Amino acid sequence: MTVSAKLVVTALVTVLAIGVSVKARQAVPNDSGSALLAEVRAMRTELRDAAANSMRAQLLVARLSLEEQRLTVLHRELVDLQTQLAAATRERLEAERHLQEMTEAAKDPGVSAEMRREIEGQVGGLTRVATAQREAEQQLRVRESEMLAGINGEQARWSDFNARLDELERTLSGARR
């Protein structure tokens, strides 16, 4: 059972306990009207507090659920981004390897002048491609860093809501004693 479900069950048990307490108190014969009035006021206060705690618990559970959904979406987006980043890195490495091979081929003394000019023209194009791929990879790395920072922020919010639920649960447990 999750913490949120336990919390909701705890709130419902508290409300039922108060209701049973009210019925039991009504069955006791009253000696004075003022004692009865004080008891009714105390029960109203308890019911109001229980209702407020129940509402607070429901809100926290809803917020916690929303945070969990946000984290799930962000994690999926991060996995997609990391897949794109891995592909961009592979493409960049392949372009750099091909550029290196072409540069070495242009330096080969057995290559004719005409072939060397053609290779050097291709080297220029490959250099631009490799540079563009490096820039694309760098942009993906920046997005990954931003996304990780966003996930850390959302996880901090989730932890905060979870801690608040734990505190509410402790408060309700203390009130039952």
TADA-V935035 format. One record per residue. D_CENTER is the distance of its C-alpha to the mean C-alpha in Angstrom with 2 decimals. Layout:
BEGIN
[[D_CENTER] [D_CENTER]]
END
This chain:
BEGIN
[[20.56] [17.10] [16.98] [16.53] [19.50] [21.50] [20.99] [22.26] [25.13] [25.98] [26.22] [28.43] [30.61] [31.10] [32.21] [34.56] [35.98] [36.80] [38.44] [40.54] [41.47] [42.65] [44.80] [46.27] [47.16] [48.80] [51.02] [52.46] [55.64] [55.36] [58.03] [57.14] [55.38] [53.69] [52.10] [50.83] [49.49] [47.68] [46.18] [45.02] [43.44] [41.64] [40.36] [39.21] [37.29] [35.71] [34.81] [33.38] [31.27] [30.14] [29.29] [27.35] [25.39] [24.78] [23.54] [21.30] [19.88] [19.37] [17.57] [15.21] [14.63] [14.02] [11.53] [9.68] [9.97] [8.79] [5.46] [5.45] [6.95] [5.01] [2.50] [6.20] [7.81] [6.62] [7.61] [10.68] [11.53] [11.43] [13.72] [15.91] [16.25] [17.17] [19.69] [21.16] [21.39] [23.21] [25.56] [26.27] [27.08] [29.40] [31.10] [31.61] [33.09] [35.33] [36.55] [37.27] [39.11] [41.12] [41.88] [43.11] [45.31] [46.80] [47.47] [49.26] [51.20] [52.41] [53.78] [55.72] [59.43] [60.35] [58.52] [60.75] [60.36] [59.43] [56.73] [55.46] [55.10] [53.22] [50.87] [50.37] [49.49] [46.88] [45.60] [45.04] [43.02] [41.00] [40.35] [38.90] [36.73] [35.47] [34.76] [32.82] [30.76] [30.07] [28.89] [26.64] [25.16] [24.68] [22.90] [20.46] [19.94] [19.31] [16.72] [15.04] [15.17] [13.81] [10.84] [10.25] [10.76] [8.27] [5.46] [7.40] [7.66] [4.36] [4.76] [8.18] [7.94] [6.71] [9.57] [11.77] [11.72] [12.34] [15.10] [16.54] [16.83] [18.53] [20.82] [21.72] [22.53] [24.72] [26.36] [27.18] [28.50] [30.66] [31.99] [33.20] [35.26]]
END
